[in-house]
């Protein structure tokens, strides 16, 4: 019981969290650049969209756990 109380009070912030946010920003910047390009690579746009959705979900879960 004592360990459960300590685990509930502990912060879930880790050193990896800022990197996830930075990667999300980089993916969003890349997606904007892909949309702005004259010749659009549809596969790259789809891959970036899926990656951005996954990273945004990870950010949501991560920030919710703080």
N, C-alpha and C positions, 0 to 999 in steps of 0.2 A: 504494500500500500504506500509506503514511503517513497519508493522509486516512481510510482505512477504520479504522485503529486509533484515530484521534481521534474518529471518529463513534461507535465502539463504546463509548468511555469517557465520552462526553458524556451528561449527564442529559437526559431527555426532559420534565422538568417545565417547564410554561409558565404564564404568567399567567392563562390561560383556565381552568386546572384547578379552582381554587376556585369559580369561577362555575358549572361543571358540577355540582359537589357541592351547591352551594346550590340550583340549579334542581331537582336530584333530591329534595332535602328538601322544597322547596315543592310539587312535584308530589305527593309522598307525603302531605303535610298536606292538600292539596286533595282527594285521593282519600278520605282518612278523613272529611273533612267531607261529601263527596258521599254516602258510605255512611251517615252519621249523620243526613242530612236526612230530613224526613218525606215529602216528595215527591221521589222519586229520578228523576233524568234518566238514562236508560239509555245514551243516546248519549254524554253527558259522562263517565259512569263507564267506558265502553269506551274512549273516547279517552284518558282519564287512565291507564287500565291499560296501553294500548299505549305511551304516552309514558313511563310509569314503567319498563316493561321495556326500552325503548330506552336510556333514561338510565342504568339500572342496568348494562346491558351496556357502555355507554360508560365508566362509572366503573370497571368491572372491567378493561377493556382499558387504561384510563389508569393505574390504580394498578399493574397488572402491569408496565407499561412504566417505572415509576420505578425 
